[in-house]
Amino acid sequence: MTLKILIKKFFREDAGAITVEVMAMGGVLVVFGVFAVAGIVDGVEELEEERGYRLEAQDKISTF
């Protein structure tokens, strides 16, 4: 058997396992993203409390 045939055979037999691994890695990335956003929000809230900053929504000005 040539190397090309062996590689094709490997990818045909392993396709399902690759899907599971990619899904698991995607899940881990989502969890890390949630923790990162939570940390940023917590940091902004602490900064607001420490320095007395007040974060407010800006009023939309319509020029129509």
N, C-alpha and C positions, 0 to 999 in steps of 0.2 A: 504494500500500500504506500502511496506517496503521502508526503506531508500535507498536501492540499486536501486530500480525501480525509485524512485523520482530523484535521482542523474542522472541516465541515461536519464530520460525524460528532465531534465534541460539542459544537454549538447546537446541533440538533437535539442532542440528548440532555443538554444542560440549560435549555431555555427557561424551563419552569423555575429552577433554582435561582437564576439570575433575577427573575421577577420578584421573588420573595425577598431577596437581599435588597433590591432597589426600594421596595415598599418599606422595609424596616429602616433603611437609611433615611428615607423621606420622612418617616414618622419621627425619627430622632431630630432631624433638622427643624421640624415644626415645633417640637417641644423646646428646643433651644431658643427658637424665635420667640415663643411665648414668654420664657423666662427672661430673655433680653428686654423685651418690651416692658414687662413688669418691673424690671430693675430700673429702666430709664424713667418710667412713670414715678416710681418710688423716689428716685433721686431728685426729680423735678419738684415733687411735693416737699421733700426735706429742704431743698434750696429755697422754696417759697416761704417755708416756716422760719428758717434761720435768718434770712435777710429781709423779711417783710415784703417780698415781692407779691404782687397780686396779679394773677393771670386772668384776664377777662377777654371775652369774645369781642371782636371789633364790630361796630355797627356797619351794616352795609349801606353804602350811599348810592342811591339810584339817580342817574343823570338823565333818565328818559323823560 
